[in-house]
Amino acid sequence: MEIIKVVNPQMGGKKAFELFKASIESGAETIGLATGSTPITFYEAVINSDIDLSHVTSVNLDEYVGLSRENKQSYAYFMNDQLFKYKKLKASYLPNGETDDIDKEISRYNDILARHPIDFQILGIGSNGHIGFNEPGTSFDSTTQLVQLAPSTIEANARFFDTIDEVPTEAISMGIANIMAAKRIVLIAYGETKAEAIYNTVHGSVTEQVPASILQRHPNVTIIVDEAAGKLI
């Protein structure tokens, strides 16, 4: 693992963009994207650049179950608001959280990932060490699946909703095996609440109780942290 410490999220976004740009210039055709507050400065750097993504396909890590694409808290809405309305991509895929057939949707998304191997994956991390929505205890062999969100994840995401009761309790998420299949992974984390998870990811045992710890076994991972998130490493 390569560890890069930055002074603030703005610098972290710029550093992640530098790595992203290098991958695109080296021929990356499929990018894996993340949502939440952490990657926003990365998307800002992408938008403010002249990078051409018209030949690039994107696949997103996850989507809440039960929210429409028009709901401002859905990840489809987030991606359009933070990136897609500014940069033209060849194609963009997210799990369909409105599906009436979860099993069919899971199969569809695994097929998409098989047809579009990820060259560059952006990741965030939960305070409990989750990547995507793969909560502690998720099998390292998992592929796209329906997940029950942990109470700590629901609580963390409640800041985006009017009340915690509005936070979805389920999501469709790429599995850990899908994430590990990416050729290049860049994980970004900011803030003291992520410090323990980052320590366990970098220096802890590789265990399904800390899903991100599997990244120790990936050949090409960069972790970008600010001083607070990286204070234990």
C-alpha positions as CSV (number, residue, x, y, z in Angstrom):
1,M,0.0,0.0,0.0
2,E,1.0,3.5,-0.7
3,I,0.0,6.0,1.9
4,I,-0.4,9.7,1.0
5,K,-1.1,12.3,3.8
6,V,-2.7,15.6,2.8
7,V,-3.6,18.7,4.8
8,N,-7.3,18.9,3.9
9,P,-9.9,17.3,1.7
10,Q,-9.3,19.8,-1.1
11,M,-5.7,18.6,-1.5
12,G,-6.9,15.0,-1.1
13,G,-9.3,15.5,-4.0
14,K,-6.5,17.0,-6.2
15,K,-4.1,14.1,-5.4
16,A,-6.8,11.5,-6.2
17,F,-7.5,13.3,-9.5
18,E,-3.8,13.2,-10.3
19,L,-3.8,9.4,-9.9
20,F,-7.1,9.2,-11.8
21,K,-5.8,11.3,-14.7
22,A,-2.6,9.1,-14.9
23,S,-4.8,6.0,-15.2
24,I,-7.0,7.6,-17.9
25,E,-3.9,8.6,-19.8
26,S,-2.6,5.0,-19.5
27,G,-5.7,3.7,-21.2
28,A,-8.2,3.1,-18.4
29,E,-11.7,2.5,-19.9
30,T,-13.8,1.7,-16.9
31,I,-13.9,3.6,-13.6
32,G,-15.5,2.6,-10.4
33,L,-17.1,5.5,-8.5
34,A,-18.1,6.1,-4.9
35,T,-20.7,8.4,-3.3
36,G,-21.0,10.2,0.1
37,S,-19.2,13.4,1.2
38,T,-15.7,12.0,1.0
39,P,-15.2,11.9,-2.8
40,I,-16.8,15.3,-3.5
41,T,-13.5,17.2,-3.7
42,F,-12.3,14.5,-6.1
43,Y,-15.3,15.1,-8.4
44,E,-14.7,18.9,-8.1
45,A,-11.2,18.4,-9.4
46,V,-12.5,16.2,-12.3
47,I,-15.1,18.8,-13.2
48,N,-12.6,21.7,-13.1
49,S,-10.2,19.9,-15.4
50,D,-10.2,19.5,-19.1
51,I,-10.0,15.7,-19.0
52,D,-12.0,13.9,-21.7
53,L,-14.1,11.1,-20.4
54,S,-16.3,10.5,-23.4
55,H,-14.6,7.1,-24.0
56,V,-14.9,6.0,-20.4
57,T,-17.6,3.9,-18.7
58,S,-18.4,4.2,-15.1
59,V,-19.8,1.7,-12.6
60,N,-21.0,2.7,-9.1
61,L,-20.4,0.8,-5.9
62,D,-23.9,0.9,-4.6
63,E,-27.4,2.3,-4.3
64,Y,-30.0,2.5,-1.6
65,V,-33.0,0.2,-2.0
66,G,-36.4,2.0,-2.1
67,L,-35.3,5.5,-3.3
68,S,-36.2,6.8,-6.7
69,R,-33.6,8.2,-9.0
70,E,-35.2,11.6,-8.5
71,N,-34.8,11.5,-4.7
72,K,-32.0,13.8,-3.7
73,Q,-30.5,11.3,-1.4
74,S,-30.3,8.5,-4.0
75,Y,-26.9,7.8,-5.4
76,A,-28.2,8.2,-8.9
77,Y,-29.2,11.8,-8.1
78,F,-25.8,12.3,-6.3
79,M,-23.8,11.2,-9.3
80,N,-25.7,13.3,-11.7
81,D,-25.4,16.3,-9.4
82,Q,-21.7,15.9,-8.7
83,L,-20.3,14.6,-12.0
84,F,-22.5,13.4,-14.8
85,K,-24.2,16.7,-15.7
86,Y,-20.8,18.3,-16.1
87,K,-18.8,15.5,-17.8
88,K,-20.0,13.3,-20.6
89,L,-19.1,9.7,-20.2
90,K,-19.6,6.9,-22.7
91,A,-21.9,5.0,-20.3
92,S,-22.7,5.1,-16.6
93,Y,-24.1,2.2,-14.5
94,L,-25.6,2.1,-11.0
95,P,-27.6,-0.6,-9.3
96,N,-31.3,0.0,-9.6
97,G,-32.6,0.5,-6.1
98,E,-36.2,0.7,-7.4
99,T,-36.3,-2.8,-8.8
100,D,-39.1,-5.2,-8.0
101,D,-36.8,-8.1,-8.5
102,I,-33.7,-7.9,-6.3
103,D,-32.2,-11.2,-7.5
104,K,-32.6,-10.2,-11.2
105,E,-31.0,-6.8,-10.5
106,I,-28.1,-8.4,-8.7
107,S,-27.5,-10.7,-11.7
108,R,-27.8,-7.8,-14.1
109,Y,-25.2,-5.8,-12.2
110,N,-22.8,-8.7,-11.9
111,D,-23.1,-9.1,-15.7
112,I,-22.3,-5.4,-16.2
113,L,-19.2,-5.7,-14.0
114,A,-18.1,-8.8,-15.9
115,R,-18.4,-6.9,-19.2
116,H,-16.7,-3.8,-17.9
117,P,-13.7,-4.8,-15.7
118,I,-12.7,-1.9,-13.5
119,D,-9.4,-0.2,-14.3
120,F,-9.6,2.5,-11.5
121,Q,-11.7,2.3,-8.4
122,I,-12.4,5.2,-6.0
123,L,-13.3,4.1,-2.5
124,G,-14.4,5.7,0.7
125,I,-14.4,3.8,4.0
126,G,-16.9,3.6,6.9
127,S,-15.9,4.1,10.5
128,N,-16.5,0.4,10.9
129,G,-14.2,-0.5,8.0
130,H,-16.9,-1.1,5.4
131,I,-16.1,-0.5,1.7
132,G,-19.0,-0.1,-0.6
133,F,-21.8,-1.1,1.7
134,N,-20.0,-4.3,2.6
135,E,-20.4,-4.3,6.4
136,P,-18.3,-6.2,8.9
137,G,-18.7,-10.0,8.5
138,T,-19.2,-9.8,4.7
139,S,-17.4,-12.6,2.9
140,F,-14.3,-11.6,1.0
141,D,-15.7,-13.8,-1.8
142,S,-18.9,-11.8,-2.1
143,T,-20.1,-10.3,-5.4
144,T,-23.0,-7.8,-5.9
145,Q,-25.6,-8.4,-3.2
146,L,-28.4,-7.0,-1.1
147,V,-27.0,-5.8,2.2
148,Q,-28.6,-4.8,5.5
149,L,-27.0,-1.6,6.6
150,A,-25.4,-1.7,10.0
151,P,-26.8,0.6,12.7
152,S,-23.6,2.6,12.7
153,T,-23.9,3.1,8.9
154,I,-27.5,4.2,9.2
155,E,-26.5,6.7,12.0
156,A,-23.6,8.1,10.0
157,N,-25.9,8.6,6.9
158,A,-28.7,10.2,8.9
159,R,-27.0,13.6,8.5
160,F,-28.2,13.6,4.9
161,F,-31.8,13.0,5.8
162,D,-34.4,15.0,7.8
163,T,-34.7,12.2,10.3
164,I,-32.9,8.9,10.9
165,D,-36.2,7.1,10.2
166,E,-35.9,8.2,6.6
167,V,-32.5,6.5,6.1
168,P,-32.9,3.3,4.0
169,T,-31.9,0.1,5.8
170,E,-31.0,-1.8,2.7
171,A,-28.8,-1.3,-0.3
172,I,-27.5,-3.1,-3.4
173,S,-23.7,-3.1,-3.3
174,M,-20.8,-4.5,-5.3
175,G,-19.3,-7.3,-3.3
176,I,-15.7,-7.3,-2.0
177,A,-14.6,-9.6,-4.8
178,N,-15.9,-7.1,-7.3
179,I,-13.9,-4.3,-5.7
180,M,-10.8,-6.4,-5.4
181,A,-11.0,-7.2,-9.1
182,A,-10.2,-3.6,-9.9
183,K,-6.7,-3.1,-11.4
184,R,-6.1,0.1,-9.4
185,I,-7.7,1.2,-6.1
186,V,-7.6,4.6,-4.5
187,L,-9.2,4.9,-1.0
188,I,-9.8,8.3,0.5
189,A,-10.6,9.1,4.1
190,Y,-10.9,12.3,6.1
191,G,-11.5,13.0,9.7
192,E,-10.8,11.5,13.1
193,T,-13.8,9.2,13.0
194,K,-12.0,7.2,10.2
195,A,-8.7,7.0,12.0
196,E,-9.3,3.6,13.7
197,A,-10.7,2.1,10.5
198,I,-7.6,3.3,8.5
199,Y,-5.3,1.9,11.1
200,N,-7.0,-1.5,11.0
201,T,-7.0,-1.4,7.2
202,V,-3.3,-0.7,7.0
203,H,-1.8,-2.5,10.0
204,G,-4.5,-4.8,11.4
205,S,-5.2,-8.4,10.7
206,V,-6.9,-9.3,7.4
207,T,-10.3,-10.2,8.7
208,E,-13.9,-10.1,7.4
209,Q,-14.7,-8.1,10.6
210,V,-12.8,-5.2,8.9
211,P,-13.8,-5.5,5.3
212,A,-11.2,-2.9,4.1
213,S,-8.4,-5.0,5.5
214,I,-8.5,-7.2,2.4
215,L,-6.9,-4.3,0.6
216,Q,-3.6,-5.4,2.1
217,R,-3.8,-8.2,-0.4
218,H,-4.3,-6.0,-3.5
219,P,-1.3,-5.3,-5.6
220,N,-2.1,-1.6,-6.4
221,V,-3.7,0.4,-3.6
222,T,-3.2,4.0,-2.6
223,I,-4.7,5.4,0.5
224,I,-5.1,9.2,0.8
225,V,-5.8,10.6,4.3
226,D,-5.8,13.9,6.0
227,E,-3.9,14.2,9.3
228,A,-6.9,13.3,11.4
229,A,-7.8,10.1,9.5
230,G,-4.1,9.1,9.3
231,K,-3.1,10.0,12.9
232,L,-2.7,6.3,13.9
233,I,-0.6,5.2,11.0
